[in-house]
Amino acid sequence: MNVEFMTLGCKTNQYETNAMEQNFKNHGYHVISKDSEAIEIPDIYVVNTCSVTNVAERKSRQMLRRVKELNSEAIVVACGCYAQVGKSELEKMDEVDLILGINEKNNIVEIVERYMNEHQKIEEVSDVMHEKTFQDFGTTTYTELTRAVVKVQDGCDRFCSYCIIPYARGMVRSREPQSILKEIETIAKNGIKEIVLTGIHIASYGKDFKGDVVLKYRKDYGYTEDFKPFDPKDDIHTGGFRLIELLEQIDKIEGVERVRIGSVEPKLINEEFMNRLSKLNKICHHFHLSLQSGCDETLARMNRRYNTVEFARVCELLREAFDDVMLTTDIIVGFPGETDDEFNKTYEFLKKIKFYKMHIFKYSPRRGTKSEVMPNQVDGTIKEERSKKLIELSNKNEFEYNSKYFNKEVSVLFEEKDGEYYKGHTANYLNIKAKSNENLENAVKKVKIINIDNNEVIGKIV
């Protein structure tokens, strides 16, 4: 039987899609490749949904309806975050045959086969809020061009006032380090040079490891010195086997040349973390720090648990450790109650920090969150104006940063061919393209920057 997957949302969702694809293949199913030119009619559609915004939920529903239109006889499976929090809405859709939550992805093949035998709509969505165990897919090599994405944790306990994800994904559950390291060792043997660590809130990795488990992991990986839990107020840094210990072990794996950390909360980064991180050889000097606002009053309403002074110190620590570090971020404009004065504070703070690139989002109320019912919702026209102003600042910062590399040589991991150019990234995530007569995919080459055209960085192989 033929199975086709559609995925919305983040890298974690894509990783889990890949794991489900492998599960179907292991049971003798044919998974239709997105690159296939042959006409293949799916018997089963699996839509891995997203719930981060109302728009993402609408797109999930549209995709579920569209696939049923393509083949009315096919089995349509809705799984993932929207299936977890929007089960009651999906139950009303005649197009959907199975609704599976986050924890049911591991058993998707068995559930689909049960449906085929029973021919009755199945809804299996467990209570993730009380789930304490990481659902491990085993060795799942999801490659994004020439880099492999590895999921290290699930869940989030931050409860930002605009976010539904803790309800969709549950509380923090960390993957056992031996499972992570085994997967990365397999990836390295396959010749993939760059690893990206992903999760829902990777700064919390290891937070749920307690007591004897912590002692065992520390003994297993040679941490003989005594450890003391951090200040309880610094609630990401609890326990004794955290993200920094995991990174230190990954750094030892032969064949891996680069390790990139996905989006992280600023509270992860302190003096002790940076002292240890700066000693690792494979860490990419690119950090995506989730800021959201440069105004303390707005951050407080967002329940972001840090202020601008603390955030600025994090940026300072990173720049002290790595002189070529590239910092990117996410910013929400038009959050409820954001006045002109508050936005101006954000703008001035962003001018001071000088991120390489900023991803700007206009606030959109998300059903089921605290911010949806907050007073003083901001007019859409004002959101648009603020968004444009920050995008202009981001483009200016990017051009100035890129210009510093003119005539300099950098090391580039090339990923794909685009017309007459090959495209790739430096370790600090500078996107570079260069011409070559040889196949450069998954090759690391020295490149001299010869031109910067409209924020496109063009190099020459040296």
C-alpha positions in Angstrom: 0.0 0.0 0.0 1.1 3.6 -0.7 1.5 6.2 2.0 2.0 9.9 1.5 3.0 12.4 4.3 2.3 16.1 4.5 4.0 18.1 7.3 3.3 21.5 8.7 5.3 23.4 11.3 8.7 23.0 12.9 11.8 20.9 12.5 10.6 18.7 15.3 7.5 17.9 13.4 9.5 17.0 10.3 11.8 14.8 12.3 8.8 12.9 13.7 7.3 12.6 10.1 10.6 11.0 9.0 10.3 8.5 11.9 6.8 7.6 11.0 7.8 7.1 7.4 10.5 4.7 8.5 8.0 2.9 10.6 5.7 2.4 7.6 8.6 1.2 5.5 9.6 -1.3 8.1 6.1 -2.8 7.9 6.3 -3.2 4.2 4.5 -0.1 3.0 5.6 2.1 0.1 6.2 5.7 1.2 5.7 8.1 -1.8 8.7 10.4 -2.1 8.2 14.1 -2.5 10.7 14.0 -5.4 9.0 11.2 -7.2 8.0 12.0 -10.8 5.9 8.9 -11.2 2.2 9.1 -10.7 1.4 7.2 -7.5 -2.0 7.2 -5.8 -1.8 7.1 -2.0 -3.9 4.6 -0.1 -3.1 6.4 3.1 -2.5 10.2 3.7 -0.8 11.2 7.0 -1.0 15.0 7.8 1.3 15.9 10.6 -0.5 19.1 11.8 0.7 22.3 13.5 -1.1 24.4 16.2 1.3 27.2 16.8 -1.1 29.8 15.4 -4.8 29.9 14.3 -3.4 30.2 10.7 -1.5 26.9 11.1 -4.6 25.2 12.3 -6.6 26.5 9.4 -3.9 25.3 7.0 -4.0 21.9 8.7 -7.7 21.6 8.1 -7.4 22.7 4.5 -4.7 20.1 3.8 -6.9 17.4 5.4 -9.8 18.3 3.1 -7.6 18.6 0.0 -6.1 15.1 0.3 -9.5 13.5 0.7 -10.6 15.3 -2.5 -7.6 13.9 -4.3 -8.6 10.3 -3.4 -12.0 9.9 -1.6 -11.2 6.2 -0.9 -7.9 6.9 0.9 -7.5 6.7 4.7 -6.8 10.2 6.1 -4.8 10.4 9.3 -4.5 13.7 11.3 -1.7 13.6 13.9 0.5 16.0 15.7 -0.1 19.2 17.7 -3.4 20.3 16.2 -4.8 16.8 16.6 -3.7 17.0 20.3 -5.4 20.3 21.2 -8.1 20.5 18.5 -9.5 16.9 18.6 -13.1 18.1 19.1 -12.8 20.3 15.9 -11.3 17.4 13.8 -14.0 15.0 15.0 -16.5 17.1 13.1 -14.6 16.7 9.8 -16.0 13.8 7.7 -12.7 13.8 5.7 -10.7 12.6 8.7 -10.6 8.9 9.5 -8.1 8.8 12.3 -7.1 11.4 14.9 -3.8 10.7 16.7 -2.1 12.8 19.3 1.6 13.5 20.0 2.3 10.2 21.8 0.4 8.1 19.3 2.9 8.8 16.5 5.1 5.9 17.6 2.3 3.4 17.1 0.8 4.9 14.0 1.2 1.7 11.8 -0.6 -0.5 14.3 -3.4 2.0 14.7 -3.9 2.4 11.0 -4.0 -1.3 10.5 -6.6 -1.6 13.3 -8.7 1.0 11.5 -8.5 -1.0 8.3 -9.8 -4.1 10.1 -12.5 -2.3 12.1 -13.6 0.4 9.6 -14.6 2.7 12.4 -13.3 6.2 13.0 -10.5 6.1 15.6 -9.6 8.9 18.0 -6.6 8.2 20.2 -5.3 11.3 21.9 -3.6 10.7 25.3 -3.1 13.3 28.0 0.3 14.7 27.3 0.2 17.1 30.2 0.8 14.1 32.6 3.2 12.3 30.3 6.7 11.9 31.9 8.5 9.7 29.4 10.2 10.8 26.2 8.7 8.9 23.2 11.9 7.7 21.5 11.7 6.9 17.8 15.1 5.3 17.9 17.6 6.1 15.1 15.9 8.4 12.8 18.1 10.1 10.2 16.1 13.1 9.0 18.4 15.1 6.7 17.6 18.7 5.8 19.8 19.1 2.7 23.2 18.0 4.0 22.6 18.5 7.7 20.9 16.0 10.0 18.3 17.0 12.5 18.3 15.1 15.8 15.4 15.5 18.3 16.7 15.6 21.9 13.7 16.6 24.0 10.0 17.2 23.9 7.6 19.5 25.8 7.7 22.9 27.4 6.8 24.3 30.8 7.3 28.0 30.1 3.6 28.8 29.5 4.2 32.1 27.6 0.9 33.9 27.5 0.6 33.8 23.7 1.6 30.1 23.3 -0.5 26.9 23.1 2.5 24.5 22.7 2.8 23.3 26.4 -0.8 22.1 26.0 0.0 20.4 22.7 3.3 18.9 23.6 3.1 18.5 27.4 5.8 19.0 30.0 9.6 18.6 29.5 10.7 15.1 28.7 14.4 14.6 27.8 15.7 11.8 25.5 18.3 9.5 27.1 21.8 10.6 26.1 22.9 7.1 24.9 20.0 7.1 22.4 21.0 10.5 21.1 24.7 9.7 20.8 23.9 6.4 19.1 21.8 8.2 16.5 24.5 10.8 15.9 27.2 8.1 15.5 25.1 6.5 12.8 24.6 9.8 11.1 28.4 10.4 11.1 29.1 7.0 9.6 26.8 8.0 6.7 29.0 10.9 5.9 26.8 13.7 7.1 29.0 16.5 8.5 26.5 18.7 10.4 24.1 18.0 13.2 21.3 20.2 14.3 19.8 19.6 17.7 16.1 20.3 17.9 13.3 20.0 20.4 10.4 22.0 21.7 12.5 23.7 24.4 16.0 22.4 24.2 17.3 24.7 26.9 15.4 22.5 29.3 17.2 19.4 28.2 17.9 17.2 31.3 15.7 19.2 33.6 13.5 16.1 34.2 16.5 13.8 35.0 16.4 13.3 38.8 18.4 11.6 41.5 20.0 8.3 40.6 19.4 8.8 36.9 21.6 12.0 37.0 24.3 10.2 39.0 24.3 7.3 36.5 24.6 9.5 33.4 27.4 11.5 35.1 29.2 8.3 35.9 28.7 6.8 32.5 30.2 9.8 30.8 33.1 10.4 33.2 31.9 13.3 35.3 33.6 12.5 38.5 33.4 15.9 40.3 30.6 16.7 42.7 27.8 18.8 41.3 25.4 21.2 42.9 22.0 22.1 41.4 21.8 25.7 40.3 19.7 28.3 42.1 16.1 27.1 41.9 15.1 30.5 40.6 17.2 29.7 37.5 14.8 26.9 36.8 16.2 25.8 33.4 19.6 24.9 35.0 18.5 22.2 37.5 20.0 18.7 37.8 23.4 17.5 36.7 23.2 16.2 33.2 22.0 19.1 31.0 22.5 20.4 27.5 26.1 21.4 28.1 27.0 17.8 29.2 25.3 16.4 26.2 27.1 18.8 23.9 30.4 17.8 25.4 29.7 14.2 24.6 28.6 14.9 21.0 31.8 16.9 20.5 33.8 13.7 20.9 32.0 11.8 18.1 34.3 11.2 15.1 33.0 12.2 11.7 30.9 15.1 12.9 32.3 18.4 11.9 29.6 20.8 13.0 27.0 20.9 15.8 24.3 23.5 15.5 21.9 24.3 18.4 18.3 25.1 17.4 16.4 28.0 18.9 17.2 28.5 22.6 15.9 30.5 25.4 18.4 33.1 26.7 18.3 31.8 30.3 20.3 28.8 29.1 23.4 30.9 28.6 25.4 32.0 31.6 29.1 32.3 32.5 29.5 28.6 33.4 27.8 27.4 30.2 29.8 29.7 28.0 33.1 28.7 29.7 32.5 25.1 28.8 30.8 25.7 25.4 33.8 27.8 24.2 36.1 24.8 24.7 34.2 22.6 22.2 35.6 22.3 18.7 32.4 21.6 16.7 29.9 24.1 18.0 28.6 26.4 15.2 28.9 30.1 16.2 25.3 30.8 15.3 22.7 31.2 18.0 19.0 31.9 17.5 17.9 33.5 20.7 14.2 33.8 21.2 13.7 37.4 22.4 10.1 38.3 21.3 10.3 41.9 22.6 12.9 44.5 23.6 10.6 46.1 26.2 10.5 44.8 29.7 6.8 45.7 30.2 5.8 43.7 27.1 8.1 40.8 28.1 6.3 40.7 31.5 2.9 40.4 29.8 4.3 37.7 27.6 5.5 35.8 30.7 9.0 35.5 29.2 10.9 35.2 32.5 13.8 37.5 31.6 14.4 41.2 31.1 16.3 43.2 28.5 19.3 43.7 30.8 19.7 39.9 31.3 19.2 39.4 27.5 21.9 41.9 26.7 24.3 40.2 29.0 23.7 36.9 27.2 24.6 38.6 23.9 27.7 40.0 25.5 28.8 36.6 26.7 28.4 35.1 23.3 30.3 37.9 21.6 33.1 37.6 24.1 33.5 33.9 23.5 33.2 33.9 19.7 34.4 36.9 17.7 32.5 35.7 14.6 29.3 34.8 16.3 26.0 35.4 14.5 22.9 36.2 16.5 19.4 35.9 15.1 16.1 36.2 16.9 12.2 36.3 16.7 10.2 39.4 17.5 6.5 39.7 17.9 5.0 43.2 17.1 1.6 44.4 18.2 1.3 42.2 21.3 -1.7 43.2 23.4 -1.1 46.5 25.2 2.0 47.4 23.2 2.0 51.2 23.1 4.0 53.4 20.8 6.4 54.0 23.7 6.8 50.2 24.3 7.5 49.6 20.6 10.0 52.4 20.5 11.8 50.7 23.5 11.9 47.5 21.5 13.2 49.3 18.4 16.0 51.1 20.3 17.0 47.9 22.1 17.2 46.0 18.8 19.4 48.8 17.3 21.7 48.4 20.3 21.9 44.5 20.1 22.3 44.5 16.3 21.1 41.0 15.4 22.2 39.7 12.1 18.7 38.8 11.2 15.3 39.2 12.9 12.2 37.1 12.1 9.3 39.5 12.6 5.8 38.2 13.4 2.7 40.3 13.7 0.8 39.2 16.8 -2.1 37.0 16.0 -4.5 35.9 18.9 -4.3 32.2 19.5 -7.4 30.5 20.9 -6.9 29.0 24.3 -4.1 31.4 25.4 -4.1 34.1 28.0 -3.2 36.8 25.5 -6.2 36.1 23.4 -8.4 37.8 26.1 -6.0 40.5 27.1 -7.3 44.1 26.8 -5.9 46.7 24.4 -5.5 44.5 21.3 -3.4 46.4 18.7 -4.9 47.4 15.4 -3.7 45.5 12.3 -2.5 48.7 10.5 -0.3 49.5 13.4 1.1 46.0 13.5 1.9 46.3 9.8 3.8 49.6 10.3 5.8 48.2 13.1 6.6 45.1 11.2 7.9 47.0 8.2 10.1 49.2 10.4 11.8 46.2 12.1 12.2 44.4 8.7 14.1 47.4 7.4 16.3 47.4 10.5 16.9 43.7 10.0 17.9 44.1 6.3 20.2 46.9 7.2 22.0 44.8 9.9 22.3 41.9 7.6 23.9 44.0 4.8 26.4 45.6 7.3 27.3 42.2 8.7 27.8 40.6 5.3 29.9 43.5 4.1 32.5 42.8 6.8 33.3 39.6 5.0 34.2 41.2 1.6 37.6 39.8 0.4 37.8 37.4 3.3 38.1 33.7 3.2 35.6 31.4 4.9 34.9 27.7 5.2 31.5 26.7 3.6 29.6 23.5 3.8 27.8 23.3 0.5 24.3 21.9 0.4 22.6 22.2 -3.0 22.9 23.4 -6.5 20.8 26.4 -7.6 21.2 27.1 -11.3 24.9 27.8 -12.0 25.7 28.2 -8.3 26.2 25.9 -5.3 24.7 27.2 -2.1 25.9 26.6 1.5 26.6 28.0 4.9 29.5 28.9 7.0 29.7 27.6 10.6 28.2 30.9 11.8 25.4 30.5 9.2 26.4 33.0 6.6 24.6 31.9 3.4 27.1 31.8 0.5 26.8 30.8 -3.2 29.7 30.0 -5.5 30.2 28.6 -9.0 32.0 25.3 -9.5 32.4 22.6 -12.2 32.7 19.9 -9.6 29.8 18.5 -7.4 30.0 20.4 -4.1 27.1 18.9 -2.3 28.1 18.0 1.2 31.6 19.2 0.6 33.4 21.8 2.8 35.5 24.3 0.8 37.4 27.4 1.4 35.7 30.4 -0.3 36.8 34.0 -0.9 33.9 36.5 -0.7 34.0 38.5 -4.0 30.6 40.3 -4.1 27.7 41.2 -2.0 24.6 41.9 -4.1 21.3 42.8 -2.4 22.3 40.7 0.7 23.4 37.8 -1.5 26.9 36.8 -0.6 28.9 35.5 -3.6 32.2 33.7 -3.2 34.9 32.1 -5.3 36.4 28.6 -4.5 40.1 29.0 -3.5 
